[in-house]
Amino acid sequence: MGNDNLILLGHGSGGRLMRELIEKVFLRHFGMHAGLADSASISVDGSSLAYTTDSFVVDPLFFPGGNIGKLAVSGTVNDLSTCGAIPKFISCGFIIEEGFRIADLDKIVESMASEAKKAGVRIVTGDTKVVKRDQCDKLYINTSGIGYLPEDRKHICTGETIRPGDKIIVSGTLGDHAITILSEREGLTTGHQLESDVAPLNNLTEKILGQPENIRFMRDITRGGLATILAEICENKTFGIEIEEGRIPVRESVRSISELYGFDPLFLANEGKMLFIVKKETDEKILRQLHTEETGKDATIIGEVTEEHQGIAVLKSVIGGKRIIEMLGGEILPRIC
């Protein structure tokens, strides 16, 4: 039996294999209304809502900067925020392995409550299942989230208003979460403190959504990294994207470990970073607004939407060469979130 008939780790990477699995299996049966965005836009009695669901299997459960519980709440809030929604309610389901320490569960749930309070959301319902030893790896969490979606923000999730000349902004340094998880697993020591960037970003997105027509598109930069998002945005479009390598913010500690393992920071997962595509005339104003929030203090303009190389994202290197940016093809780090 060939690999075409089996699920691979790469099918959970957020890259091309995952995209193909979703299209060939899930969308084929559920229909295109299931969509590919982080949140679905639904209407209930004339009110527009955003609805999302996610599962968290990160290993290790505790890491510098957070734990699986903080990650679950932040990830759910960010999946709603990236579509322009105002997060309101979260559900949480726990699958717990027999023998798991109640003290550790208490720390995780406490951090969930703390992050929910920071984000202004309420955890309103949940479920708990316990399985026998060795039938799961300590703890898995599933969440769903609901938020209000104002009518004048619905274009943000689709990117339908993106135009040549628009500017591309990332909210901060890339790869912090992925390299922190890798370092914890491998017991790496560096001269710099590594810490995950996991954080809810709804306060950051709300900072710039006073005039939603200036925001063409938003996406939180998680599995698959920045590269996968840029490739997806351009796919089958009449515009291209060009970013400058020298403008992409990456911490030196992250860059050093990435080079050691042969990783490209463009493909690394983040859990507290957002990509924005904004109107050219408003880029500097939006950048200043982002800088007023702790989660946006390192926000940087890294490129723009172009009329050139239609349907393709391109990286301009520091020495002037150019290369095509493609979706992540396999798996770099499994169980990153």
C-alpha positions in Angstrom: 0.0 0.0 0.0 1.5 3.4 -1.0 1.6 6.5 1.0 -1.2 7.9 -1.1 -3.6 5.7 0.9 -2.3 6.7 4.4 -2.4 9.7 6.6 1.1 11.2 7.0 2.3 13.8 9.5 2.5 16.2 6.6 -1.3 16.1 6.4 -1.4 18.1 9.6 1.3 20.6 8.7 -0.9 23.4 7.4 0.8 23.2 4.0 0.0 21.7 0.7 -0.7 18.1 1.9 -3.2 19.4 4.4 -4.8 21.5 1.7 -5.1 18.5 -0.6 -6.6 16.3 2.2 -9.2 18.9 3.1 -10.2 19.3 -0.6 -10.2 15.6 -1.5 -12.0 14.3 1.6 -13.7 16.9 3.8 -14.9 19.4 1.2 -15.9 16.6 -1.1 -18.4 15.3 1.4 -19.3 18.4 3.4 -19.5 20.7 0.4 -17.7 24.0 -0.3 -19.8 25.8 2.2 -17.4 24.3 4.8 -14.8 26.7 3.3 -11.1 27.1 3.8 -11.0 30.1 6.1 -10.1 30.0 9.8 -13.7 30.8 10.7 -17.0 30.3 9.0 -19.4 33.3 8.5 -22.9 32.3 9.4 -26.2 34.2 9.8 -28.7 33.6 12.7 -31.9 35.6 12.6 -30.3 38.3 10.6 -27.2 38.6 12.8 -23.8 37.7 11.3 -21.6 35.5 13.4 -18.1 33.9 12.9 -17.8 30.3 14.1 -14.5 28.4 14.4 -13.3 25.1 15.9 -9.8 23.8 16.6 -7.9 21.0 18.3 -4.7 21.2 20.3 -2.1 18.4 20.7 1.1 20.4 21.3 4.0 18.5 22.8 5.3 19.3 25.4 2.2 20.6 27.2 4.2 23.2 29.1 6.8 25.4 27.4 8.4 28.9 27.9 5.7 31.5 27.4 2.7 29.2 27.8 1.0 25.8 27.8 -1.6 23.9 25.9 -4.4 25.7 27.7 -3.2 29.2 26.9 -2.6 28.0 23.4 -6.1 26.7 23.0 -7.8 30.0 24.1 -5.4 32.2 22.1 -5.7 30.1 19.0 -9.5 30.1 19.1 -9.6 33.9 19.7 -7.2 34.5 16.9 -9.1 32.3 14.4 -12.1 34.6 15.0 -10.2 37.8 15.0 -8.4 37.1 11.7 -11.8 37.3 10.0 -12.6 40.7 11.6 -14.9 39.1 14.2 -15.3 40.2 17.8 -14.7 37.0 19.9 -17.3 36.4 22.6 -17.8 32.7 23.6 -15.6 29.6 23.7 -16.3 25.9 24.4 -13.7 23.5 25.4 -13.5 19.7 25.3 -10.8 17.7 27.1 -9.5 14.2 26.2 -7.4 13.1 29.2 -5.2 10.1 29.6 -5.7 8.0 32.7 -2.9 8.9 35.2 -2.6 12.5 34.2 -1.8 14.7 37.2 -4.7 16.8 38.4 -2.3 19.5 39.6 -1.1 19.9 36.0 -4.7 20.0 34.7 -5.5 22.7 37.2 -2.6 24.8 36.0 -3.7 24.4 32.4 -7.4 25.3 33.1 -6.3 28.3 35.3 -4.3 29.6 32.4 -7.3 29.2 30.1 -9.4 31.3 32.4 -6.7 33.9 32.6 -6.3 34.2 28.8 -10.1 34.3 28.3 -10.3 37.2 30.7 -7.5 39.1 28.9 -9.2 38.6 25.6 -12.7 39.5 26.9 -14.3 36.2 26.1 -16.2 33.7 28.2 -15.7 29.9 28.3 -19.3 28.8 28.5 -19.5 25.1 28.0 -17.3 22.0 27.7 -16.9 18.3 27.9 -14.4 15.8 29.5 -13.5 12.3 28.4 -10.9 10.0 30.0 -9.2 7.2 28.1 -7.0 4.4 29.3 -3.3 4.8 29.6 -1.4 4.9 26.3 -4.6 5.6 24.4 -3.7 9.3 24.0 -0.6 11.3 24.9 -1.5 12.9 28.3 -4.0 15.6 27.2 -5.7 16.9 24.0 -8.0 19.9 23.9 -10.7 20.8 21.4 -12.3 24.3 21.3 -15.0 26.1 19.4 -15.5 29.9 19.3 -18.2 32.3 18.4 -18.0 36.0 17.7 -20.0 38.9 16.2 -19.0 39.7 12.6 -19.9 43.3 11.5 -21.1 43.5 8.0 -18.4 46.0 7.0 -15.7 43.4 7.9 -16.9 40.4 5.9 -14.4 41.1 3.0 -11.4 40.6 5.3 -11.7 36.9 5.5 -12.0 36.4 1.8 -9.4 38.9 0.6 -11.7 39.9 -2.2 -10.7 43.6 -2.0 -7.0 43.0 -2.4 -5.5 45.2 -5.1 -2.0 45.9 -6.5 -0.2 48.5 -4.5 -1.5 47.2 -1.2 1.1 46.8 1.5 1.9 43.7 3.5 2.6 43.9 7.2 3.6 41.2 9.8 2.9 42.0 13.4 6.2 40.8 14.7 9.1 38.4 14.7 8.6 35.0 13.0 9.3 31.5 14.2 9.3 32.2 18.0 6.8 29.5 18.8 8.1 26.7 16.6 11.7 27.2 17.7 10.7 27.3 21.4 8.9 24.0 21.1 11.8 22.5 19.2 14.3 23.7 21.9 12.2 22.2 24.7 11.9 18.9 22.9 15.6 18.7 22.1 16.9 20.2 25.3 18.8 22.9 23.4 20.6 25.7 25.2 21.4 29.0 23.7 22.8 32.3 24.8 19.3 33.9 24.4 16.0 33.2 26.2 13.5 31.6 23.8 9.9 32.1 24.5 6.7 31.3 22.6 4.8 34.2 21.2 1.4 32.6 22.1 -1.1 35.4 22.8 -4.7 36.4 21.9 -4.6 39.1 19.2 -8.1 40.5 19.2 -7.0 43.7 21.1 -4.4 44.2 18.3 -6.8 43.7 15.4 -9.4 45.9 17.0 -6.8 48.7 17.2 -6.9 49.0 13.4 -10.5 48.0 12.6 -12.0 51.4 13.2 -12.0 51.9 9.5 -12.3 48.3 8.2 -12.3 49.4 4.5 -8.5 50.0 4.9 -7.9 46.4 5.9 -7.9 44.2 2.8 -7.1 40.9 4.5 -5.8 39.4 7.8 -4.5 35.9 8.7 -2.8 34.6 11.8 0.5 33.0 10.9 0.3 29.5 12.3 1.1 26.1 10.8 2.7 26.4 7.3 4.1 29.8 8.3 4.1 33.1 6.4 5.2 31.4 3.1 2.1 29.1 2.9 -0.3 32.1 3.6 1.3 34.2 0.8 1.2 31.4 -1.7 -2.4 30.7 -0.9 -3.4 34.4 -1.2 -1.9 34.5 -4.8 -3.1 31.2 -6.0 -5.2 31.6 -9.2 -5.3 35.4 -8.8 -4.6 38.2 -11.2 -2.0 39.8 -8.9 1.3 38.7 -7.3 3.1 39.4 -4.1 6.6 40.5 -3.5 8.3 40.7 -0.1 11.8 41.7 0.9 14.0 39.2 2.8 15.8 42.0 4.6 12.6 43.4 6.1 11.3 40.2 7.6 11.7 40.3 11.4 13.4 37.2 12.9 15.1 37.0 16.3 18.8 36.1 16.1 18.3 33.1 18.4 15.5 31.8 16.1 17.6 32.4 13.0 20.6 30.6 14.5 18.7 27.4 15.4 16.8 27.5 12.1 20.1 27.5 10.3 21.4 24.6 12.5 18.4 22.5 11.6 18.0 23.7 8.0 14.7 25.4 8.6 13.4 28.5 6.7 11.7 30.9 9.2 9.2 31.7 6.5 7.7 28.2 7.0 7.8 28.2 10.8 4.7 28.3 13.0 3.7 31.2 15.2 1.0 31.5 17.7 0.9 35.3 18.3 1.6 36.9 14.9 -0.7 38.2 12.3 -0.4 39.1 8.6 -2.2 42.2 7.4 -2.7 43.4 3.8 -3.7 47.1 3.9 -4.4 50.0 1.6 -1.2 51.7 0.4 -2.3 55.1 1.6 -2.9 53.9 5.2 0.1 51.6 5.8 2.1 54.0 7.9 -0.9 55.0 10.0 -1.8 51.4 10.6 1.8 50.5 11.5 1.8 53.2 14.2 -1.4 51.9 15.6 0.0 48.4 15.8 3.1 49.6 17.6 1.0 50.9 20.5 0.1 47.3 21.4 2.7 45.0 23.0 1.8 42.2 20.5 2.4 44.6 17.7 5.5 46.5 18.9 7.7 44.8 16.2 5.2 45.1 13.4 7.0 45.7 10.0 6.0 46.4 6.4 7.7 43.6 4.4 6.4 44.0 0.9 3.4 44.7 -1.3 0.9 43.3 -3.8 2.0 43.8 -7.4 0.7 43.5 -10.9 3.8 41.5 -11.8 4.2 37.7 -11.7 0.4 37.1 -11.4 -0.6 34.2 -9.2 2.8 33.9 -7.6 4.5 35.1 -4.3 8.1 36.1 -4.7 10.9 36.7 -2.1 13.5 39.4 -3.0 16.7 38.3 -1.3 19.1 40.7 0.5 21.5 40.3 -2.5 18.8 41.2 -5.0 17.9 37.8 -6.4 14.3 36.5 -6.4 12.7 33.2 -5.7 9.2 31.8 -5.8 7.5 31.3 -2.4 5.6 28.0 -2.3 3.3 26.3 0.3 5.0 24.1 2.8 5.3 20.7 1.2 5.8 18.4 4.1 6.1 18.5 7.9 8.8 20.5 9.7 7.7 20.0 13.3 4.7 17.8 14.2 2.4 18.6 17.2 3.4 22.3 17.2 -0.1 23.4 18.4 
